[in-house]
Amino acid sequence: MSVRSSKAVRRVDSDILIIGGGMAGCGAAYESRYWGRKLKIVLVEKANVERSGAVAMGLSAINCYMGMRWKENTPDDFVRYARTDLMGLVREDLVFDIARHVDSTVHLFEEWGLPIIYDKETGRYKREGRWQILIHGESYKPIVAEAARKSATEVYNRIMVTHLLRDKNDPNRVAGAAGFSVRDGAFYVFRAKAVIVSAGGATHVYRPRSVGEGAGRTWYSPWSTGSAYGLLIQAGAEMTQMENRLVVTRFKDGYGPVGAWFLALKAVATNAYGEDYERRYTEEQRKLYGDYVDSKPFPTCLRNDSMLREVRAGNSPIYIHTEKVLDTREKEELGWEDFLDMTMSQSIVWAAQNIDPKVTPSELQTSEPYIMGSHATCSGAWASGPSDLSPKDYFWGYNRMTTVRGLFGAGDTIGGSAHKFSSGSFAEGRLAGKAAVSFALDHGDGTPEVDDAEVEALRKAVFTPLQTYEVERNLIVRGTVSPTYIFPGQGVTRLEKLMDEYCGGWGQFYTTNEVLLKRGLELLGMLKEDLARVAAQDLHQLQRAWELSHRVWTAEAVLRHTLHRRETRWPGYYYRADCPKLDDKEWHVFVNSRYDPATGSWTMSTRPVHRLVP
């Protein structure tokens, strides 16, 4: 394509701007319309809202449902569960807020046509575990996306948002966002009274287990590139829990989920010799991690820790015994549907490796780390909670508003509120949408001003990788190695290697230390310098270039947070070899950071943990 096609500038004004069309973004669009009947609501998605986000391929279960209509669980129960699983560190106000609203969200999904499976004996939703309900979910996202499309005034698909814009007259207020169309190269300037970022967390910050032709295969969505964090960090938002990356145990190679097999089918995992290993290391774990080892249920990270200890002891592979539970037609159908609804690749791996799950067990393996705020971890922005629940230092005016005025978040974007999953992310989008409408109406005297000089500088910067390639590709005859630029894929490979080796990736058994982390920051600084020399042959590669930028910003936050927290708070997700113990006396706090866009400096801090539920 010609660089000249990037000169078109399209300006879009709105009351509410939603960035990211996954589950949280769809929830934000739906609720914004409910409370803001006359407002202009604009939804921007880098793919297509019909099949975007972590739920794009479908799901076999909704993992966050209280069942309050049947008095199965209460929000208090859920807070205690999330707090236990996160080794004592969650924003209880945010978790409770989602728990008290999530059931109504699930009931909406059913009204819109999502097939939820009922238990024939009880007449209730069929449970996979305490918090999970089974669904026929291949079309989960299209069903939810339809509601979002009908709610938004305008939906812009295939727009890669690269930067947030600040108010010309108030540097700590968001004014909108800028990005480009991956179809025609037009530069978009979105202006809004309130902005909701509901973009995705990050994969491919760490080197994945799958290599070669399988390099794109991860458990969490490969197109989740850290925009939820890269956008906010650069805008000066305070971040929290960025050291709390997630490592999941999955079927080897295909990354097939294990939840239905363990919870619904009651499969068991053993070492290579058929031995139960999970509680073999309890005494060792208790010395390092204290009473959390005796928690019920056993925290997710500690289950990983047990498995990793068994692998280190030379007792791998670890097997999940599918062959012992597929003893009825109904169970067999459930096992296969679990993968066909959301991880078809696992079924393909079985076929390719001559594995019949009714006859042969499958290997389990821990994944590479992911940075996300919506699953069993809670990285993301430090946000205000609801006025009726939040302690004074957790509330500053509007629910789910970050420390940047007018900038809201939901889903992976918001830190401190783990175990949201799909339904909780949609519910949090609804909460952010309602609050953003209030903010827009309270500030209805005008849309923030955008600095035209800043916009023009961003436009030039956004398209620089195209120009770099056009001008300098003639310096090489063939191949992809250039003396003057790097391609986005080369940058991702370099980032993955750096984070794996210096910040506790799977290649180092998730282990790091102060010296490694400081060296990692030095090497990341060199990579950041080289981002100015990224080249893109076309618009698709230009998108990859800016996705790499967001990943690098995310990685820097992870490095800095991991360096600051001098303990091993989540063993099984990462280990500080120089601080191997969990230390509640000194570190039962949130680790927060803020990047100052004016000075280019980072400030690290801690925030107190308030217990609201006994």
C-alpha positions as CSV (number, residue, x, y, z in Angstrom):
1,M,0.0,0.0,0.0
2,S,1.1,3.6,-0.5
3,V,1.9,5.8,2.5
4,R,-0.3,8.5,1.0
5,S,-3.4,6.5,2.0
6,S,-2.7,7.5,5.6
7,K,-3.4,11.2,5.1
8,A,-7.2,10.9,5.5
9,V,-8.3,12.1,9.0
10,R,-11.7,11.3,10.2
11,R,-13.1,12.9,13.4
12,V,-15.9,11.4,15.4
13,D,-17.4,13.1,18.4
14,S,-19.5,11.3,21.0
15,D,-20.7,11.4,24.6
16,I,-19.5,7.9,25.5
17,L,-16.5,6.3,23.7
18,I,-16.0,2.5,24.3
19,I,-12.7,1.0,23.2
20,G,-12.8,-2.7,22.8
21,G,-15.8,-4.8,21.8
22,G,-15.3,-8.0,23.9
23,M,-17.6,-9.0,26.7
24,A,-16.9,-5.9,28.8
25,G,-17.2,-3.5,25.9
26,C,-20.5,-5.1,24.9
27,G,-21.8,-4.7,28.5
28,A,-20.7,-1.1,28.6
29,A,-22.6,-0.3,25.3
30,Y,-25.7,-2.0,26.5
31,E,-25.8,-0.3,29.9
32,S,-24.8,3.1,28.5
33,R,-27.8,3.1,26.2
34,Y,-30.1,2.1,29.1
35,W,-29.1,5.1,31.2
36,G,-28.2,7.5,28.4
37,R,-31.1,7.3,26.1
38,K,-30.3,10.4,24.1
39,L,-26.5,10.1,24.3
40,K,-24.2,9.3,21.3
41,I,-22.4,6.1,22.2
42,V,-19.5,5.0,20.0
43,L,-18.0,1.5,20.1
44,V,-14.6,0.9,18.5
45,E,-13.1,-2.5,18.0
46,K,-9.9,-3.6,16.3
47,A,-11.4,-6.8,14.9
48,N,-15.2,-7.2,14.5
49,V,-17.5,-7.1,17.5
50,E,-19.3,-10.1,16.1
51,R,-16.4,-12.4,17.0
52,S,-13.9,-10.4,19.0
53,G,-12.4,-10.8,22.5
54,A,-11.6,-13.8,24.6
55,V,-15.0,-15.4,24.0
56,A,-14.6,-15.2,20.2
57,M,-14.4,-19.0,19.7
58,G,-17.1,-19.8,22.2
59,L,-17.3,-21.2,25.7
60,S,-18.7,-24.4,27.3
61,A,-19.4,-22.7,30.6
62,I,-20.1,-19.4,32.4
63,N,-17.6,-19.4,35.2
64,C,-19.2,-16.6,37.4
65,Y,-22.7,-17.1,38.5
66,M,-24.0,-16.9,42.1
67,G,-27.4,-18.6,41.8
68,M,-29.0,-16.2,44.3
69,R,-32.5,-16.9,42.9
70,W,-32.0,-20.4,44.3
71,K,-30.0,-19.3,47.4
72,E,-27.0,-21.2,46.2
73,N,-24.4,-18.5,46.9
74,T,-24.1,-15.0,48.1
75,P,-21.8,-12.1,47.2
76,D,-20.1,-12.5,50.5
77,D,-19.3,-16.1,49.6
78,F,-17.8,-15.0,46.4
79,V,-15.6,-12.4,48.0
80,R,-14.3,-15.0,50.4
81,Y,-13.6,-17.3,47.5
82,A,-11.8,-14.7,45.4
83,R,-9.8,-13.5,48.4
84,T,-8.7,-17.0,49.3
85,D,-7.6,-17.8,45.7
86,L,-5.6,-14.6,45.4
87,M,-3.7,-15.2,48.6
88,G,-5.5,-12.5,50.5
89,L,-5.2,-9.6,48.0
90,V,-8.4,-8.4,46.2
91,R,-10.3,-5.2,46.1
92,E,-13.3,-6.6,48.0
93,D,-15.5,-3.7,47.1
94,L,-15.1,-4.3,43.3
95,V,-15.5,-8.1,43.7
96,F,-18.7,-7.7,45.8
97,D,-20.0,-5.2,43.3
98,I,-19.7,-7.7,40.4
99,A,-21.1,-10.6,42.5
100,R,-24.3,-8.7,43.4
101,H,-25.0,-7.9,39.7
102,V,-23.7,-10.8,37.7
103,D,-26.8,-13.0,38.0
104,S,-28.9,-10.5,36.2
105,T,-26.4,-10.4,33.4
106,V,-26.6,-14.1,33.0
107,H,-30.4,-14.0,32.9
108,L,-30.1,-11.4,30.1
109,F,-27.9,-13.8,28.1
110,E,-30.6,-16.4,28.4
111,E,-33.3,-14.0,27.3
112,W,-31.2,-13.1,24.3
113,G,-31.1,-16.8,23.2
114,L,-28.0,-18.3,24.9
115,P,-28.7,-22.0,25.6
116,I,-28.0,-22.6,29.3
117,I,-28.2,-26.3,30.4
118,Y,-30.6,-27.1,33.1
119,D,-30.3,-30.0,35.7
120,K,-33.2,-32.3,35.1
121,E,-33.4,-33.3,38.7
122,T,-33.2,-29.8,40.4
123,G,-34.7,-27.6,37.7
124,R,-31.7,-25.2,38.2
125,Y,-28.9,-24.3,35.9
126,K,-26.5,-27.4,35.6
127,R,-23.4,-26.7,37.6
128,E,-19.9,-27.6,36.6
129,G,-18.5,-26.4,40.0
130,R,-19.6,-24.1,42.7
131,W,-19.4,-20.9,40.5
132,Q,-19.7,-22.4,37.0
133,I,-22.8,-23.3,34.9
134,L,-22.8,-25.2,31.7
135,I,-23.9,-23.7,28.4
136,H,-24.0,-24.5,24.7
137,G,-21.7,-21.6,24.0
138,E,-20.3,-21.8,20.5
139,S,-22.4,-18.7,19.5
140,Y,-22.0,-17.0,22.9
141,K,-20.2,-13.9,21.5
142,P,-22.5,-13.3,18.5
143,I,-25.5,-13.3,20.8
144,V,-24.0,-10.7,23.2
145,A,-22.6,-8.7,20.3
146,E,-26.0,-8.2,18.8
147,A,-27.2,-6.5,22.0
148,A,-24.2,-4.2,21.8
149,R,-24.7,-3.3,18.2
150,K,-28.3,-2.4,18.8
151,S,-27.3,-0.2,21.8
152,A,-24.4,1.7,20.3
153,T,-25.1,4.7,18.1
154,E,-22.2,3.8,15.9
155,V,-19.9,0.8,15.8
156,Y,-16.4,1.1,14.2
157,N,-14.8,-2.2,13.4
158,R,-11.3,-2.8,12.2
159,I,-9.9,0.3,14.0
160,M,-6.7,-0.1,15.9
161,V,-6.7,2.4,18.8
162,T,-3.1,3.3,19.5
163,H,-3.3,6.2,22.0
164,L,-5.6,8.0,24.4
165,L,-5.9,11.7,24.0
166,R,-5.8,14.2,26.9
167,D,-7.9,17.3,27.4
168,K,-6.0,20.3,26.1
169,N,-7.1,22.3,29.2
170,D,-6.8,19.5,31.8
171,P,-3.9,17.1,31.4
172,N,-5.5,14.7,33.9
173,R,-8.7,14.4,32.0
174,V,-9.2,12.1,29.0
175,A,-10.5,13.7,25.8
176,G,-10.8,10.7,23.5
177,A,-8.6,8.4,21.5
178,A,-6.7,8.1,18.2
179,G,-6.0,5.2,15.9
180,F,-6.2,4.0,12.3
181,S,-8.3,1.8,10.1
182,V,-6.6,-1.5,9.2
183,R,-8.7,-1.6,6.0
184,D,-8.1,1.8,4.4
185,G,-5.4,3.5,6.5
186,A,-7.5,6.4,7.5
187,F,-6.5,8.1,10.8
188,Y,-9.3,8.4,13.3
189,V,-9.7,11.0,16.1
190,F,-12.4,10.1,18.6
191,R,-13.5,12.8,21.0
192,A,-15.8,12.0,24.0
193,K,-17.0,13.3,27.3
194,A,-16.2,9.9,28.9
195,V,-14.1,7.0,27.7
196,I,-14.4,3.4,28.7
197,V,-11.4,1.2,27.9
198,S,-12.5,-2.5,27.7
199,A,-9.6,-3.8,25.6
200,G,-7.9,-7.1,26.3
201,G,-5.1,-8.3,28.5
202,A,-1.8,-9.7,27.1
203,T,-0.5,-12.8,25.6
204,H,2.9,-13.2,23.8
205,V,4.6,-11.0,26.4
206,Y,6.2,-14.2,27.5
207,R,7.6,-16.9,25.3
208,P,4.8,-19.5,24.7
209,R,5.1,-23.2,25.2
210,S,4.1,-23.8,21.5
211,V,6.8,-23.2,19.0
212,G,7.4,-23.3,15.3
213,E,4.1,-23.6,13.4
214,G,2.3,-23.6,16.7
215,A,3.8,-20.3,17.9
216,G,0.5,-18.5,17.7
217,R,-1.2,-21.1,19.9
218,T,-1.8,-19.8,23.4
219,W,-4.5,-20.4,26.0
220,Y,-5.6,-16.8,26.3
221,S,-6.5,-15.1,23.0
222,P,-3.4,-14.5,20.9
223,W,-4.9,-11.2,19.7
224,S,-5.1,-9.9,23.3
225,T,-2.0,-7.7,23.1
226,G,-2.0,-5.6,26.3
227,S,-3.9,-2.6,24.9
228,A,-5.9,-2.5,28.2
229,Y,-2.7,-1.6,29.9
230,G,-0.6,0.0,27.2
231,L,-3.2,2.7,26.5
232,L,-3.8,3.5,30.2
233,I,-0.1,3.5,31.3
234,Q,0.8,6.0,28.7
235,A,-2.1,8.2,29.7
236,G,-0.8,8.4,33.3
237,A,-3.3,6.1,35.0
238,E,-2.3,4.4,38.2
239,M,-2.0,0.7,37.8
240,T,-2.2,-2.2,40.4
241,Q,-1.3,-5.9,40.7
242,M,0.7,-5.9,37.5
243,E,3.0,-8.5,39.0
244,N,0.1,-10.8,39.5
245,R,0.4,-12.7,36.1
246,L,-1.5,-15.9,35.5
247,V,-0.2,-19.4,34.7
248,V,-2.9,-21.9,33.9
249,T,-2.7,-25.7,34.0
250,R,-4.0,-27.1,30.6
251,F,-3.9,-30.1,28.4
252,K,-0.5,-30.2,26.8
253,D,0.0,-28.7,23.4
254,G,-3.6,-28.0,22.7
255,Y,-4.1,-25.8,25.7
256,G,-7.5,-27.5,26.3
257,P,-9.2,-26.3,29.6
258,V,-9.3,-28.6,32.5
259,G,-12.3,-27.2,34.5
260,A,-15.1,-29.4,33.1
261,W,-12.9,-32.5,33.5
262,F,-12.0,-31.8,37.1
263,L,-15.2,-30.2,38.4
264,A,-18.0,-31.9,36.4
265,L,-16.5,-35.2,35.3
266,K,-14.4,-35.6,38.5
267,A,-11.2,-36.6,36.7
268,V,-8.1,-36.9,38.8
269,A,-4.5,-35.9,38.0
270,T,-1.5,-38.1,39.0
271,N,2.2,-38.1,38.4
272,A,3.9,-40.5,35.9
273,Y,3.6,-43.4,38.4
274,G,-0.1,-43.0,39.2
275,E,0.5,-41.2,42.5
276,D,-1.6,-38.3,43.9
277,Y,0.8,-35.4,44.4
278,E,-1.2,-32.3,45.1
279,R,-0.9,-32.5,48.9
280,R,2.5,-34.2,49.0
281,Y,4.3,-30.9,49.6
282,T,2.0,-29.4,52.2
283,E,4.6,-29.0,55.0
284,E,7.1,-27.4,52.7
285,Q,4.5,-25.1,51.3
286,R,3.2,-24.1,54.8
287,K,6.7,-23.1,55.9
288,L,6.9,-20.7,52.9
289,Y,3.4,-19.6,52.4
290,G,1.7,-19.9,55.8
291,D,-1.9,-20.7,56.5
292,Y,-3.0,-20.1,52.9
293,V,-1.9,-23.7,52.3
294,D,-4.8,-24.8,54.5
295,S,-7.4,-22.8,52.6
296,K,-10.4,-24.4,51.1
297,P,-10.6,-24.6,48.2
298,F,-6.8,-25.0,47.6
299,P,-5.7,-21.7,45.9
300,T,-5.1,-22.1,42.1
301,C,-1.5,-20.9,42.3
302,L,-0.7,-23.5,45.0
303,R,-2.1,-26.2,42.9
304,N,0.4,-25.1,40.2
305,D,3.1,-25.0,42.8
306,S,2.5,-28.6,43.8
307,M,2.6,-29.7,40.1
308,L,5.8,-27.8,39.5
309,R,7.4,-29.3,42.5
310,E,6.5,-32.8,41.2
311,V,8.0,-32.0,37.8
312,R,11.2,-30.8,39.5
313,A,11.3,-34.0,41.4
314,G,11.5,-35.9,38.1
315,N,8.0,-37.5,38.4
316,S,6.6,-36.1,35.2
317,P,4.7,-36.3,32.9
318,I,1.6,-35.3,34.9
319,Y,-1.5,-37.1,33.6
320,I,-5.2,-36.3,33.7
321,H,-7.1,-39.6,33.7
322,T,-9.9,-39.0,31.2
323,E,-10.1,-42.7,30.6
324,K,-11.5,-43.3,34.2
325,V,-14.4,-40.9,33.9
326,L,-15.9,-41.3,30.4
327,D,-18.0,-44.3,31.4
328,T,-21.4,-43.0,30.1
329,R,-22.5,-41.5,26.8
330,E,-23.6,-38.3,28.6
331,K,-20.1,-37.8,30.1
332,E,-18.4,-38.5,26.8
333,E,-20.5,-35.9,25.1
334,L,-19.8,-33.4,27.8
335,G,-16.0,-34.0,27.5
336,W,-16.0,-33.6,23.7
337,E,-18.3,-30.6,23.8
338,D,-16.1,-28.9,26.3
339,F,-13.4,-28.7,23.6
340,L,-15.6,-28.3,20.5
341,D,-17.3,-25.3,22.0
342,M,-14.1,-23.4,22.7
343,T,-10.8,-25.2,22.1
344,M,-11.1,-27.3,19.0
345,S,-7.3,-27.6,18.7
346,Q,-7.3,-30.0,21.6
347,S,-9.5,-32.4,19.8
348,I,-7.1,-32.1,16.8
349,V,-4.1,-32.9,19.0
350,W,-5.9,-36.0,20.3
351,A,-6.5,-37.1,16.7
352,A,-2.9,-36.2,15.6
353,Q,-1.3,-38.1,18.5
354,N,-3.6,-41.2,18.4
355,I,-5.1,-40.5,21.8
356,D,-8.5,-41.9,22.6
357,P,-9.6,-40.2,25.8
358,K,-11.7,-43.2,26.7
359,V,-8.6,-45.4,26.7
360,T,-5.5,-43.1,27.2
361,P,-4.8,-40.4,29.7
362,S,-3.5,-37.0,28.5
363,E,-0.6,-35.0,29.7
364,L,-1.0,-31.7,31.6
365,Q,1.3,-28.8,31.5
366,T,1.5,-25.3,32.9
367,S,1.2,-22.5,30.4
368,E,3.4,-19.4,29.8
369,P,2.3,-16.4,32.0
370,Y,-0.5,-14.1,30.9
371,I,-1.3,-10.6,32.1
372,M,-5.0,-10.1,32.6
373,G,-7.5,-8.7,35.0
374,S,-10.6,-10.9,34.4
375,H,-9.6,-14.5,35.2
376,A,-7.9,-15.9,38.3
377,T,-5.6,-12.9,38.5
378,C,-6.3,-9.2,38.7
379,S,-3.8,-7.0,36.9
380,G,-5.0,-3.6,35.7
381,A,-5.9,-0.1,36.6
382,W,-6.5,1.2,40.1
383,A,-10.2,2.3,40.0
384,S,-12.8,3.9,42.1
385,G,-15.4,1.5,43.6
386,P,-19.1,2.0,44.2
387,S,-20.2,4.7,46.6
388,D,-22.2,2.5,48.9
389,L,-19.4,-0.1,49.4
390,S,-16.0,1.4,49.0
391,P,-13.8,2.8,51.8
392,K,-12.8,6.4,51.5
393,D,-9.5,5.8,49.8
394,Y,-11.1,3.4,47.3
395,F,-13.7,6.0,46.1
396,W,-13.3,9.2,44.2
397,G,-16.6,10.0,42.5
398,Y,-17.6,7.5,39.9
399,N,-17.6,3.7,39.9
400,R,-14.8,2.1,37.8
401,M,-13.2,5.5,37.0
402,T,-9.4,5.3,36.9
403,T,-7.2,8.0,38.4
404,V,-7.5,9.9,35.1
405,R,-10.8,11.9,35.1
406,G,-13.4,10.7,32.7
407,L,-11.4,7.5,31.9
408,F,-13.3,4.3,33.0
409,G,-12.4,0.6,32.6
410,A,-14.0,-2.8,32.6
411,G,-12.9,-6.4,32.2
412,D,-9.2,-7.0,31.8
413,T,-8.6,-3.2,32.3
414,I,-9.6,-3.0,35.9
415,G,-7.2,-4.4,38.5
416,G,-8.0,-6.0,41.9
417,S,-11.2,-7.8,40.9
418,A,-10.4,-11.4,40.0
419,H,-12.6,-14.2,38.8
420,K,-14.9,-12.0,36.6
421,F,-14.6,-14.3,33.6
422,S,-17.1,-13.6,30.7
423,S,-20.2,-12.8,32.7
424,G,-18.4,-10.8,35.3
425,S,-16.6,-8.8,32.6
426,F,-20.0,-8.0,30.9
427,A,-21.4,-7.0,34.3
428,E,-18.4,-4.8,35.0
429,G,-18.9,-3.2,31.6
430,R,-22.5,-2.4,32.7
431,L,-21.2,-0.8,35.9
432,A,-18.7,1.3,34.0
433,G,-21.3,2.2,31.4
434,K,-23.7,3.5,34.0
435,A,-21.0,5.5,35.8
436,A,-19.7,6.9,32.5
437,V,-23.1,8.2,31.6
438,S,-23.4,9.9,35.0
439,F,-20.0,11.5,34.4
440,A,-21.0,12.7,30.9
441,L,-24.3,14.1,32.1
442,D,-22.6,15.8,35.0
443,H,-20.1,17.4,32.6
444,G,-22.6,18.1,29.8
445,D,-21.3,21.7,29.3
446,G,-19.0,20.6,26.6
447,T,-16.7,17.9,25.1
448,P,-13.0,18.2,26.1
449,E,-10.7,20.0,23.8
450,V,-8.2,18.0,21.8
451,D,-4.8,19.6,21.0
452,D,-4.5,19.6,17.2
453,A,-0.7,19.8,17.5
454,E,-0.8,16.6,19.6
455,V,-3.1,14.9,17.1
456,E,-0.9,15.7,14.2
457,A,2.2,14.5,16.0
458,L,0.4,11.2,16.8
459,R,-0.7,10.8,13.2
460,K,2.8,11.1,12.0
461,A,4.1,8.7,14.7
462,V,1.4,6.1,14.0
463,F,2.3,5.8,10.3
464,T,6.1,6.0,10.8
465,P,6.6,2.2,10.5
466,L,5.1,2.3,7.0
467,Q,7.4,5.1,6.0
468,T,10.4,3.4,7.5
469,Y,9.7,0.3,5.4
470,E,9.1,2.3,2.2
471,V,12.3,4.3,2.5
472,E,14.7,1.7,3.9
473,R,13.6,-1.6,2.3
474,N,16.0,-0.9,-0.6
475,L,19.0,-1.2,1.7
476,I,18.6,-5.0,1.6
477,V,18.3,-7.3,-1.3
478,R,16.2,-10.1,0.2
479,G,15.2,-11.6,3.6
480,T,14.0,-9.9,6.7
481,V,17.2,-8.9,8.4
482,S,17.9,-5.2,8.0
483,P,20.6,-2.9,9.4
484,T,18.1,-0.1,9.9
485,Y,14.8,-1.6,11.1
486,I,13.0,-4.6,12.7
487,F,9.7,-6.1,11.9
488,P,7.0,-6.4,14.6
489,G,7.3,-10.2,14.7
490,Q,11.0,-9.9,15.4
491,G,10.2,-7.5,18.2
492,V,7.7,-9.9,19.8
493,T,10.2,-12.7,19.7
494,R,12.8,-10.5,21.4
495,L,10.3,-9.4,24.1
496,E,9.2,-13.0,24.7
497,K,12.7,-14.2,25.2
498,L,13.6,-11.2,27.5
499,M,10.5,-11.7,29.7
500,D,10.9,-15.5,29.8
501,E,14.6,-15.3,30.9
502,Y,14.5,-12.3,33.2
503,C,11.0,-12.0,34.6
504,G,10.0,-15.6,35.5
505,G,8.8,-17.4,32.4
506,W,8.3,-21.1,32.0
507,G,11.9,-21.5,30.6
508,Q,13.1,-20.5,34.1
509,F,10.5,-22.5,36.0
510,Y,8.8,-19.1,36.6
511,T,11.7,-18.0,38.8
512,T,13.4,-14.6,38.9
513,N,15.4,-12.4,41.3
514,E,16.4,-8.7,41.8
515,V,19.5,-9.0,39.6
516,L,17.6,-10.6,36.7
517,L,14.7,-8.1,36.9
518,K,17.1,-5.1,36.8
519,R,18.9,-6.6,33.8
520,G,15.5,-7.2,32.2
521,L,14.6,-3.5,32.6
522,E,17.9,-2.6,31.0
523,L,17.3,-4.9,28.0
524,L,13.7,-3.7,27.7
525,G,14.9,-0.1,27.6
526,M,17.0,-1.1,24.5
527,L,14.0,-2.7,22.9
528,K,12.0,0.5,23.6
529,E,14.6,2.5,21.8
530,D,14.4,0.1,18.8
531,L,10.6,0.6,18.6
532,A,11.4,3.8,16.9
533,R,12.8,1.7,14.0
534,V,9.9,-0.8,13.6
535,A,8.9,-1.3,10.0
536,A,5.6,-2.3,8.5
537,Q,5.0,-3.5,5.0
538,D,1.3,-3.0,5.1
539,L,-1.6,-2.0,7.4
540,H,-1.8,-5.5,8.9
541,Q,1.8,-5.2,10.0
542,L,1.2,-1.6,11.1
543,Q,-1.4,-3.0,13.5
544,R,1.1,-5.6,14.7
545,A,3.7,-2.8,15.3
546,W,1.3,-1.0,17.7
547,E,0.3,-4.2,19.3
548,L,4.0,-4.7,20.0
549,S,4.2,-1.2,21.6
550,H,1.3,-2.0,23.9
551,R,2.9,-5.3,24.9
552,V,6.2,-3.6,25.7
553,W,4.5,-1.0,28.0
554,T,2.7,-3.9,29.7
555,A,6.0,-5.8,30.1
556,E,7.7,-2.8,31.7
557,A,4.9,-2.6,34.3
558,V,5.2,-6.3,35.1
559,L,9.0,-6.0,35.5
560,R,8.7,-3.0,37.8
561,H,6.0,-4.4,39.9
562,T,7.7,-7.8,40.3
563,L,10.9,-6.0,41.3
564,H,9.1,-3.8,43.9
565,R,7.2,-6.6,45.6
566,R,9.9,-8.3,47.7
567,E,8.2,-11.6,48.4
568,T,6.7,-14.6,46.6
569,R,3.0,-13.9,47.0
570,W,1.7,-16.2,44.2
571,P,3.9,-19.3,44.1
572,G,3.0,-21.3,41.0
573,Y,2.6,-18.1,39.0
574,Y,6.1,-16.7,39.8
575,Y,8.8,-17.0,42.3
576,R,11.2,-14.4,43.7
577,A,14.2,-16.8,44.4
578,D,15.8,-14.0,46.6
579,C,12.5,-13.5,48.5
580,P,11.0,-17.0,48.6
581,K,8.5,-16.6,51.4
582,L,5.0,-15.0,51.4
583,D,5.3,-12.0,53.8
584,D,1.9,-10.8,55.1
585,K,3.6,-8.5,57.7
586,E,5.3,-6.3,55.1
587,W,3.5,-7.1,51.9
588,H,-0.2,-7.6,52.6
589,V,-0.7,-4.5,50.4
590,F,-1.4,-3.6,46.8
591,V,1.7,-2.6,44.7
592,N,0.8,0.3,42.5
593,S,2.6,2.3,39.8
594,R,2.2,5.4,37.8
595,Y,4.0,6.5,34.6
596,D,4.2,10.3,34.3
597,P,3.9,11.1,30.5
598,A,5.3,14.6,31.2
599,T,8.6,13.4,32.6
600,G,8.8,9.8,31.4
601,S,9.4,8.6,35.0
602,W,7.7,5.8,37.0
603,T,6.6,6.1,40.6
604,M,6.0,2.9,42.7
605,S,3.7,2.9,45.7
606,T,1.6,0.7,47.9
607,R,-2.1,0.9,48.8
608,P,-3.8,-0.7,51.8
609,V,-6.0,-3.8,51.6
610,H,-9.4,-3.3,53.3
611,R,-11.3,-6.3,54.5
612,L,-15.0,-5.7,54.0
613,V,-16.4,-9.2,54.2
614,P,-15.7,-11.2,57.4
